[in-house]
């Protein structure tokens, strides 16, 4: 027993990291027990595919946090990288040159912020915040809209499947497609290994550890010891700029487009995974290796919430917040215990009082949690008690495809069926070339007259500007979320006929489809929803 | 000779004042507006109420000014509160759901009657503020009693707060049509009503910090919390107090913001305003390390932030691109505050003294 305690005491610094790893694995195992789908090896490897950019960014962030700093600019730099690479590729630049340029851009942004922090003694928080705003703002100087990436080289890099050796035979024997990872994942792991080596076994890495911790006092002693503090900090921020750009590139490969609004709040995800991986936010203690497990916890949480299905996506935020709290709590308790042992000569009474206070605080915060939960559940429960109708069931979407066909036979050129939404609507509109617009919503019939030229203009806009009859417009039907509408549009024009379905609130919808929707909607008669 | 000495002495006093740099920054921006935007300073009288770009700066800046009051006190104790934006969203969601609880039934009906509300107005405001105070207390307990770093402790609520706000409104945007509530953010009594709220909160906090010992306690905790502890100040209670107060300010700001846009939008209310508030405090000259603070200077800082936004909109910079310009201005302000510039200003005043 004593030996075990001694062993734990010796390896105390690994506790947060190991508990994160255990948590990630246990959560996945529990998920695999309940959901058959999660036993598919590809779902496991998708954890890496979906979080390659978080891991890349987390690696750089770990080093920054180890020096006692913070970098809030990552999400901005990621968005800027996606937009500028997409625009440069659209202009026909060499893809390899674009990649190198993006990495250089990230590094120079990082170096700029590092310079501000080191030379002008600006708080890292403020300097990188300004960096984030700058990067995000620049995105919209470059392009207001999302830009598609259809470069051949980028597609090859993004879609090449690296099969896992040893698992190919297994999946072949079970008749499933072999599991794979992508090139960004491999790059992330390569970077991961290199940085672990640099952090643990080089002079630079040890300086990083020496700078952080003890509320800036360690930095002072590192300086007095003659370590190159300024240079190291500068390099760390530059390196994180490189990581952000690399993360941005792999994000662009993942979504095959670029937009200034991509990756909102990404820096919070990254910081949360670094903290969950056991790195102290005061700096000086922690492991790059731990960040990997932090990212995995994040990924498993997302996958679990996807598989459970009935939970909304905001639960991810709450779960991540709660996990961060728990991990920070563990770290604080560990740090406090270390401090208590060092100051053994403190009066017994004082220590006892502090312990009591800590326990009281714990109890109080537990009470607070219960209180907030109670408030939430009361506000949720009270109106349900007075509710006149039972909660609406999930809408069943059935598009009126046959009716649409018959409307087209009857001379209509555009048939639009809108379904679902918060009120579970089911509306069928038809637009005729003579400007007649009919609507049929749950038995209620409406009619509206517009000018025939308007109809012609919209048809031209949809078929020519938005390329309705080309491969760029395709169906992206999913089950709509509770607030989202499902759309079914069928257009007959110029001897061609094509029906396409789509759902609000997904990123998959082709932009042209959304534009076409926006063209059609103003023409339609307004159906006032029943109160 | 004596006369000259007196004059330079006054000049020196002016440059050393905490209000000097924020006011210089504000007047630079207003000068820019004066030159490049015609009619920026015109104020018109509509039915006895004053309207104009200058008034708009005050009105739109009221949320950041409210946040800056609470944030100044928190930063003065050496902490920071990142969760104010999330707290705003939570308070707005609570208010929205109490006035129109239809979202809980998974359906939204658009109440068109401006006199309809599910709960009376006082209950709506009190419960929203109570929830905001709870959020602030949560931060305070984590920072003061659990001894977690302020940035991390408040980061937790910042991440999960928006999730909680969405949980309260079931992920829907609740439309607020109740007219008395929208008076909070959109009403006018000669000046915008939200300005009176800001003035009241400012007056209360000024009285609390400058006419009682609390202000000095806060500065002492920020300068050195250990020695404050040994000289008999209960630093934990002071910290708990300032975080709770910051939560309250965020709650009021959430009410103002939601009544301004007539929606409780859990995703967008108060998005990145925590950063605006922190920058307002920094522009106001309160050091992030804690210690001396000036509430009035932070208010001027908040106005600087809003004046930048307003004048950029006026010259037609798109909303998203605005961030880049804001960043550049922040950098300029930081440069203005750097030691090099300060010694330069001091040098100017000193050399005059010699003459």
Boltz contact constraints between the chains, C-beta under 6 A:
constraints:
  - contact:
      token1: [A, 120]
      token2: [B, 338]
      max_distance: 6.0
  - contact:
      token1: [A, 122]
      token2: [B, 334]
      max_distance: 6.0
  - contact:
      token1: [A, 123]
      token2: [B, 288]
      max_distance: 6.0
  - contact:
      token1: [A, 129]
      token2: [B, 275]
      max_distance: 6.0
  - contact:
      token1: [A, 130]
      token2: [B, 327]
      max_distance: 6.0
  - contact:
      token1: [A, 130]
      token2: [B, 330]
      max_distance: 6.0
  - contact:
      token1: [A, 130]
      token2: [B, 331]
      max_distance: 6.0
  - contact:
      token1: [A, 133]
      token2: [B, 323]
      max_distance: 6.0
  - contact:
      token1: [A, 133]
      token2: [B, 326]
      max_distance: 6.0
  - contact:
      token1: [A, 133]
      token2: [B, 327]
      max_distance: 6.0
  - contact:
      token1: [A, 134]
      token2: [B, 324]
      max_distance: 6.0
  - contact:
      token1: [A, 134]
      token2: [B, 327]
      max_distance: 6.0
  - contact:
      token1: [A, 136]
      token2: [B, 323]
      max_distance: 6.0
  - contact:
      token1: [A, 137]
      token2: [B, 321]
      max_distance: 6.0
  - contact:
      token1: [A, 137]
      token2: [B, 323]
      max_distance: 6.0
  - contact:
      token1: [A, 137]
      token2: [B, 324]
      max_distance: 6.0
  - contact:
      token1: [A, 138]
      token2: [B, 324]
      max_distance: 6.0
  - contact:
      token1: [A, 140]
      token2: [B, 320]
      max_distance: 6.0
  - contact:
      token1: [A, 140]
      token2: [B, 321]
      max_distance: 6.0
  - contact:
      token1: [A, 141]
      token2: [B, 321]
      max_distance: 6.0
  - contact:
      token1: [A, 268]
      token2: [B, 159]
      max_distance: 6.0
  - contact:
      token1: [A, 281]
      token2: [B, 149]
      max_distance: 6.0
  - contact:
      token1: [A, 281]
      token2: [B, 152]
      max_distance: 6.0
  - contact:
      token1: [A, 312]
      token2: [B, 171]
      max_distance: 6.0
  - contact:
      token1: [A, 314]
      token2: [B, 163]
      max_distance: 6.0
  - contact:
      token1: [A, 314]
      token2: [B, 166]
      max_distance: 6.0
  - contact:
      token1: [A, 317]
      token2: [B, 159]
      max_distance: 6.0
  - contact:
      token1: [A, 317]
      token2: [B, 160]
      max_distance: 6.0
  - contact:
      token1: [A, 317]
      token2: [B, 163]
      max_distance: 6.0
  - contact:
      token1: [A, 318]
      token2: [B, 160]
      max_distance: 6.0
  - contact:
      token1: [A, 318]
      token2: [B, 163]
      max_distance: 6.0
  - contact:
      token1: [A, 320]
      token2: [B, 159]
      max_distance: 6.0
  - contact:
      token1: [A, 321]
      token2: [B, 156]
      max_distance: 6.0
  - contact:
      token1: [A, 321]
      token2: [B, 159]
      max_distance: 6.0
  - contact:
      token1: [A, 321]
      token2: [B, 160]
      max_distance: 6.0
  - contact:
      token1: [A, 324]
      token2: [B, 156]
      max_distance: 6.0
  - contact:
      token1: [A, 325]
      token2: [B, 156]
      max_distance: 6.0
  - contact:
      token1: [A, 328]
      token2: [B, 148]
      max_distance: 6.0
  - contact:
      token1: [A, 328]
      token2: [B, 152]
      max_distance: 6.0
  - contact:
      token1: [A, 332]
      token2: [B, 148]
      max_distance: 6.0
  - contact:
      token1: [A, 361]
      token2: [B, 141]
      max_distance: 6.0
  - contact:
      token1: [A, 361]
      token2: [B, 145]
      max_distance: 6.0
  - contact:
      token1: [A, 361]
      token2: [B, 146]
      max_distance: 6.0
  - contact:
      token1: [A, 364]
      token2: [B, 141]
      max_distance: 6.0
  - contact:
      token1: [A, 365]
      token2: [B, 141]
      max_distance: 6.0
  - contact:
      token1: [A, 368]
      token2: [B, 138]
      max_distance: 6.0
  - contact:
      token1: [A, 379]
      token2: [B, 97]
      max_distance: 6.0
  - contact:
      token1: [A, 380]
      token2: [B, 104]
      max_distance: 6.0
  - contact:
      token1: [A, 383]
      token2: [B, 101]
      max_distance: 6.0
  - contact:
      token1: [A, 383]
      token2: [B, 104]
      max_distance: 6.0
  - contact:
      token1: [A, 387]
      token2: [B, 105]
      max_distance: 6.0
  - contact:
      token1: [A, 391]
      token2: [B, 105]
      max_distance: 6.0
  - contact:
      token1: [A, 391]
      token2: [B, 106]
      max_distance: 6.0
  - contact:
      token1: [A, 392]
      token2: [B, 106]
      max_distance: 6.0
  - contact:
      token1: [A, 392]
      token2: [B, 107]
      max_distance: 6.0
  - contact:
      token1: [A, 422]
      token2: [B, 107]
      max_distance: 6.0
  - contact:
      token1: [A, 422]
      token2: [B, 108]
      max_distance: 6.0
  - contact:
      token1: [A, 482]
      token2: [B, 106]
      max_distance: 6.0
  - contact:
      token1: [A, 531]
      token2: [B, 109]
      max_distance: 6.0
